[in-house]
Amino acid sequence: HCHGCLFIFGQKRGLTVEVKHYTGTAKVLHWLMAILLFGLLALGSYMQDLPLSPEKLQFYSWHKWAGVSAFLLVLFRLLWRITHRPPALPETMPKLLQLAAHVALYGLMLAIPLSGWLMSSAKGFQTVWFGVLPIPDLLDKNKELGDLLQTVHMSLNLLFVVVLLGHIGAALKHHFIDKDDILTRILPRHSKEN
C-alpha cells in the first residue's frame, strides 16, 4: 500500500488536520490489488507447466485479462495517490527505504503487466480483454524476443514476490513489534473519507 515520504497534512474548513488513515477508496484499491495480484501470481505459477490444452489456453486468457485489469487499476491507484495524500509514516522510518519500497512496488506493478503484454505480442498471441476488446500488439511476432520476454516476465514476478514478502513482513513488524498504526490504518473499516 501507499505511504507518504513527508509529514502530510490535510485541509478541512481552514484548519490543518493530520491525516491519520487512508481514504476508503485507497483502502479498496489496496485490497482489491492485493487479491488480484495474489490471484495472478497463483494462476501464472500453476498454468506455466500445464500441457497444451484448451484449459491451458483459457487460463492464459484469464491471466492476461486480469493482468490488463491490474495494469489499469495501478494507473488509477497512482492517480488517486497523486490527488489524495496518504498519512505520514513515522519519522523513525528511513526516507530512502520508504522511497525505494514504493518505487519497487509501483515499478513492478507497472513493469510486470507491460512485460507480459510485450511477451504476448512477440509470441504472436494478441490479448483480447475479456474476449471483447482487442489490445493492440506492441511488437511484431519474434520467437527469440518472445522467449527472452518470457524470462523477463518470470524474473520480474520472482522479484515482485520478494518485494511483496518484504512489504508484508514490514507491515507485520510495525504491528507486532513496533506497535504503531502502519498496518491498522490500511485495514478495512468504516471511513467518512472518499
Buried (B, 14 or more C-beta within 10 A) or exposed (E): BBBBBEEBBBEEEEEEEEBEBBBBBBBBBBBBBBEBBEBBBEBBEEBEEEEEEEEBEEBBBBBBBBBBBBBEBBEEBBEBBEEBBBBBBEEEBEEEEBEEBBEBBBBBBBBBBBBBBBBBBBBEBEBBBEEEEEBEBEBEEBEEBBEBBBEBBBEBBEBBBEBBEEBEEBBEEBBEEBEBBBBEBBEEEEBEEE
